[in-house]
Amino acid sequence: SASADMAGVACAMYGVWQELEGVASWDDVDFGNLAPLLLLMGFSGVHMARHVADGEISDLSEREAMLYCKTFQKSGITVSEFQQLLHRGRAKWGRLAPGEEVVAAGQGA
């Protein structure tokens, strides 16, 4: 979750601060101790950014947001996955007559 990632970033930042506290110059820094903390901070930050980006329904048009909320969100599909589906599938809006079925290209009715 984003809160766990935020906690990871906070812990890593505290560790970096502890490592750099009282250091007179960069020559005194033990990068062996610092590297894992910086990696944790980087991975947690990227993961947290993904959580934030996945929650941005406002990036969708009104129709897309409605379709996402009514159908795709319930299936566990993220907003970014839905946007990729729209883009890669070259989705187009259309109207169907009552009882008419949606048929995938190449599958004939």
Secondary structure, 3 states (H helix, E strand, C coil): CHHHHHHHHHHHHHHHHHHHCCCCCHHHCCHHHHHHHHHHHHHHHHHHHHHHHHCCHHHCCHHHHHHHHHHHHHHCCCHHHHHHHHHHCCCCCCCCCCCCCCCCCCCCC
